[in-house]
Amino acid sequence: MALSAALAKLNDLLSCVTYNGAKHSHVLIEECDALSALKKVILMAPSGDWFSFNPDKGRACQRTQKCPVMSPLLSTDSHHKHHRACDCVVVVHRQGQLTVAYIDLKSKNKNGYADQFKSTRQFMRYALGLLEEFHQERFEIQERYIILHGGKAPSLPKTPTVPKTRKTTPEHPYKRQVQDGAKLYLKELLASNP
């Protein structure tokens, strides 16, 4: 299965795409901080019209002739709130609609995510605006904000499979405690969208 033409155009606007539904059946989300207890989570996803990218890694320009920076707008050399990014974005295309899931891994401190989500959301909206302006591709958008936290085996009672809240925001994301190396179904995380 190949990506739809519209989603392939959006995919081509980004230099930090990590996985896509034409080639992969999972998304590996990794935390770069060596001190983090939650280092990786695997999202299981069926073949389909989706891709993921890593905006946190995409912000950093490596010192090579080919600079894989996602955008200078999200460079890491400034103290502005808009120079932040979450760990992973998954873009799913279903029936002419995009679901954009902004995902961040947190070990102990479950704060400071709102600006990361807002900055990444603005970058995504910019990319979608370019797609509409220059490629005449427009989508209805649903956005999900997800914090996966923990690292050690959960000590809390089992969380429900489907998030209780219908709408998430950068300030009020869906939070789920997971252990390091957990395997989750992407479908499960997106299930609360109408």
Order of alpha helices (4+ residues) and beta strands (2+ residues): alpha-beta-beta-beta-beta-alpha-beta-beta-alpha-beta-beta-beta-alpha
